[in-house]
Amino acid sequence: MSVFNQSRSYIIRIIFLAVFVIILLQLVNLQIFGSKYHQLALDNAVFEKIVYPERGIIFDRNGKPVLNNTIMFDLMVTPFEVRNIDTLAFCRLMQIDTVEFKRRITDAILKNSRVRPSVFLALLSPEMQARFEENSWRFPGFALIERPVRIYPYNVGAHLLGYINEVSPKDIERSGGFYRMGDYIGKNGLEYSYERVLMGQRGVQYMIKDNKNRIVGKYRNGDFDTTAVAGRGLKTHLDVELQILAEKLMTNKVGAVVAIDPQTGGILAMASGPLFNPNDLSGSGKNANYGRMALDVKAPLLNRAIKGQYPPGSTFKPLGGLVALDEGMITPAFGLGCGGGYYYCGRRVGCTHAGGGHAANLRLAIANSCNSYFVHVYRMAVDNPKIGNMRKGFETWADYMHKFGLGVKLGIDLPSEDKGNIPTVQDYDKEYKGSWSSCTNLTLGIGQDKMTTTPLQLANAMCIIANKGYYYTPHFVDSLEDEKPEDAPVLAKYREKHEVLTHISDTAYNAIINGMHDVVTHGTARVARIEGINVCAKTGTAENFTILDGRRIKLKDNSMFVCFAPKENPKIAIAVAVQNAGYGATWGGPIARILMEKYLLDSLTNRSKADLERISNANLLPSYFNRLQYKTDSLRAEEWAKAYGDSTRLKRYLRGVRKVEADSSVKKNTDNKTDKNKKPANTDQNVVLLDERKYFRKPFDNMEEEV
Amino acid sequence: MTRNNVQISKGTDWILVILYFVLVSIGLMAIFGVTYKEGDSVLQSFFGFNTDYSRQFYFACIALVLGLFILLTDSKFFPATANLWYAAGIFLLLLVFPFHSAVKGTESIIRIGGFQFQPAEFCKITVALALAKYLSSPDTDFTKPRAQLIAAAIALVPALLTILQKETGLALVFFAFFLVMYREGLPAIYIVIGFAIAALVVATLLLDKNLLAIVLTVIAGVVVFLSWRKIKRDNGVLIKIILVWLLCVGIQRFGVPFLFANVMGKHQVERIYSTIGKDIPNEYLKGEQREVNTKTGRKDNTADYNVKQAKIAIGSGEIIGKGLLSGTQTRYGFVPEQRTDFIFVTIAEGFGFIGCVILLSLYALLLFRIVRIAERQRSTFSRCYAYGVAAVFFFHIAINICMAIGLAPVIGIPLPLISYGGTSLLTFSILLFILIRLDADRQMVLR
C-alpha cells in the first residue's frame, strides 16, 4: 500500500511549489514594483514640522526700522510626560497657584489629548522665561517654544502698520489652502497689504513619529529638511520722526493728520486719534487689549485718516474756485460784494467777514475765506449756461470732484479705505422729490451739506493743486527688499503719474495758489507762518451734528486745515482734521505748522516747541463720548442680563431714579455710535446746541474695564 | 536502550533538526525586531521574563525539552495511543465550552493559573495521529466511500467544535488534512469539486450576479455540446449536467448571499471584501455600516487598516530591506498584531525581498524534506502522519504569508515556528519531533 499513489506525492510537491511561486510573484509586485508603499510608509511615520521664517521688517525713509521682530516664548506642556514633578515648586516659580495649574493641565488634556503638546502659558515675559529655563530640568513634560512677535521700537504707526494674528479658517479658505492653522497673517494695515512679501517662506523639518503621533527623532538626520526663507523688508516713505511728532500732537484728540510728498505721492506721516501703542496689539496682552479697544465708543482702532468722513468746510474752497475758473465762469478778477451773508437764495448763508471788499477778487476771497463768494461760485458752476441743464451742471461739477480724488477711493496700499461722499443727482432727486436747484445745496460750495471727505483725500487734493494738476496715488511703500520682476506690477501703480487736471490753466492754478499763500501771510492761517518758507494753506471750520438721546445736536465745529509748502517747489502737503475742536486755525493750523517745520527745517522753533507741549497736553476729546460710552455699556449690560440672566453688571447702571430700559429713543442711538460725525438725519426738529455741562459725566469710581 | 539511542541518533534526520533550529532563531530575531525597546539591555531582558522575545526563548527551551522526551520515547507509543490522544483532544475541546476565558473575542482558550491553553491547537497533533492511525488500519479500504467519510469525520469533528468556539480561522486548518487523504487515495474529484465551489464563491463576490449566471449557462452549454455523443447514448448525462448547473446557479444566487448576510460575522465579511478590494454590498451590512464615509466616499471597512499597513510595511522593505531595527513601520507600531499574525512583515521590511526569498526557501526546503521523509517510510502510519505534518505546516505558511501580502483574507493563524506564541511554538515543535522520532524508525513497519 505504500507504493500506491506515489505519483500523487509529486502532485503534492507541485502544489506546494506553485503556491510559493505565487507568493513570490506578489512579493515582487509589492517590493520591487511597489514604490508607492515606500511613500505610504513615509506618510505613516514622517511628520512635517513647519519652521516659521522671520517676518520682513518695515523701514522708514531713512532706514530706521519702524517695525521689527523679536522672539517670545510659549510654555508648552505634554501632559503625558508630566510625572513626579514638584507641583508646588513649579507654581511658585511660575507665579500661579495650584488650582490654576490643575485647570490648565486639564484644559490641555481635553483640548489636545494627553500625548500632544499644548500651550500652558502663552508669551512669557523674559523674566518668566529665564526662571523656567534655569529650572527646566526639574520639570519633565514642559518645554519652551519660540514664537515670533512684532515689536515697534518707536511705539508709533499703529494704524498704518497694522498687526498680525493667527490665521482664521476663512483666511485659509481664501488663500486656497496656502496657509495652515497656527500660521500668523497680517490682519490690518501694511502687514495685510504686503503679507506675501513680509511673510517669507515656510521651511520644513521632517521628524519621525510613532503610531501614537509622538515625535521620536529626525528623519534621515534632516537630509530632506528645507530651510525657511525670511520675509522681505519694506522701505517706506514714512518719516518716523515726523510720525512721532504727529502722534504726539494727536494725543487725546479725535481726528487725523496725513502728510504726503506731492512729488512722489509717498505718505510721510499718518496719525489717527485716539491713538494706541502698537505694542498693545502684539505680545501677550494682545487679545485683551483688542477687546478693550473694540468696546470703546471712541473707536481707537479706526484709522480716521482713511476712514474718517469729515465735511471739509472752507478747506474745500480752493477746489471750488478751480472748477469755476476752469469752466470759464469766473476769472481771477471776479469779485463779489459780501455784507456778511449771502441772500440770493432766500435762506441766509453767513460769512465771517462783512464788507470791506474782502471778496473783491479771487485771491482776497480765499484769503478771507468768504462764504458768499464761494457759494456763489459754486452756483455759477452748476448753473453754467454753456451746459444749460442744472442737473448736467451738477454732474459736471461732481465729475471735477472725482478728478480731485473726492468721492472715490484713491487706491492707497492700506485695506478698507473709504471714499468719502460726493452726492449725486439721484440723492437730491430722492430727497427733494425732483425739485431742487443749485440753491438747495448751495452749501456744497463751502464744503458742507452732504459732502464728506477723508483726511487722505484732502491731502491728496492739496497735492494736485501743489503740482498744478497731477498726482501720484498716495502710498507708503517706496521699494521692496530684493525687488524682483514679479514685484513690478504691484509697485508700478504707485509710480504712475495721474494727470487728471493738468488741462486747467496755469493762471488758474496760480490764482488759487497765491490766494492760499495770502491765507497764511495775512489771512485766517497766520498761525501757520514759517520763517523763510512760503506756505500755502486753507483753514476750515466745519459744522457737524450728531444724534444723541434722540435729538439732533450740533456739536462743536471740526477744526480742518490743509496746506502745502514750499509754494515754489512743494515738498509736503498736509491735511489735519481735529473733531469738535473749534476753528481751523486754533488747532489744525499749529499742528500743520509744527509738522512742516520739522520736515522742511528739521528742527522746531521755540515757539513751535511750546506749541507742541501745549497741544499734546490738550485734551480735546469731545465730552459727548462719555455719555455715549455710558449708554452703550449700559445697553450691553442689559442685553447680557437678558441673555444670561446675570444682572450683576446691570446693577450699577440702575442707580438713581431713571431706569435705562423702556426708552425707545435710547435704542436709536446705538446705531449711530460710530457715525458720530456722519451726515445728520434729515429731521426738522429744532437743533439744540450741545450743553457740555449736561453731558459731561465723570466715570464711576468703581468702574472696571469691561472686557 | 543504548542500542536504541544509537539507532535513534543514526536515524534522526539532521536536516530537519537544523531547519528547526534555524527557523526558531529567525523567529526569535523577528520578535526581537518588533518588540525591542531602545535602551533596554539586550542580555538582561533576554533572560528576564518581561519581554516577548525572552518568553519565546523560554518556550523554545521547553519545546526542546519536550522534544528530547519524544525522541526518547518508543515510536510504537504513538500509533498505540493515537486514538487515546484524539479522544483527549475532543474532551479538552468540549471542556472549553464551560471553562473558557474570554480573551480578545475568542472563546477557545482555557486559562489555568498564568498559562493559556488552546485545545484547538493541540487537536492538530491529535488529528494527525488519529487520522494516520485510521488510514493505516488494515480494515480501512480507502476506496470505499464509507471509509472516506469516516476519515473526513475524524478531521472535521474538531473543526466543527472549533467553529462553535468562534475560531473559524483555526477551524479551516483542519481542512488541510484532506491533503493526507488525497495522498492515500481519496479520489481527486472531491478536491476538485471543493476548489470549484470555492472558486464559484469567489467569482460570485467578484462578478456581477447576472453576468455570472450568464457565464455559468454558457459553460453548461459548452459542456453539453462537447458531450453530445455521450448524451445521445445516455440521457442521464444531460440530466446530470443540468443538475450541476442548477446547483451552481443556486449557490451563486442564494447560497452565497445567504451565507454572507446571515451566517458570517461582520469581521469575516469585512476581511474577505478587504482582500478582494471591493466595497461591501449593502445587503451584507448591518446598521450603521451602510453609511458612506464622507471623506473617502466609500464605506468604512475596518479590516482594511491591517492589510494596508502590512502591505505598506512589506512594500517599503524593497529589495534589501531597511535593517531589523530600522524599519519605521515595525519600530513605530504601525502594523497591528505584528508579533503574531503579521510577523512576516518584520522580515519583509527588515530584510526586503532577499530576506523573503531566503525565508520562503527555508520553508520550501522544510516542506519538501517532510514529503521526502514521508515517501521513504515503510509504514503507512508514519507516512500518513508525515503528510499530516506537511499539510498543517503548508496551510499555515501559505495562508499566513498570503494574509500579510494581501492575497488571502485575514484569518489569524500563526507562521510556524516564527510567530510569537507559546502554544503555537509547542504545537509545531511536537509535530516535528514526533515526525523525527517516527522517521528514525523508518525501517520498521508500525501499525
Interface residues (C-beta under 8 A of the other chain):
Chain A: M1 S2 F4 N5 Q6 R8 S9 I12 R13 F16 L17 V19 F20 I22 I23 L24 Q26 L27 V28 L30 Q31 I32 G34 K36 Y37 H38 L40 A41 L42 N44 A45 V46 I208 K209 D210 N211 K212 V216
Chain B: L179 Y182 R183 E184 G185 K308 Q309 K311 I312 A313 I314 G315 S316 G317 E318 I319 T328 Q329 R331 Y332 G333 F334 A348 G352 F353 C356 V357 L360 Y363 A364 L367 F368 V371 A374 E375 Q377 R378 S379 T380 R383 Y387 A390 F394 A398 I401 C402 I405 G406 L407
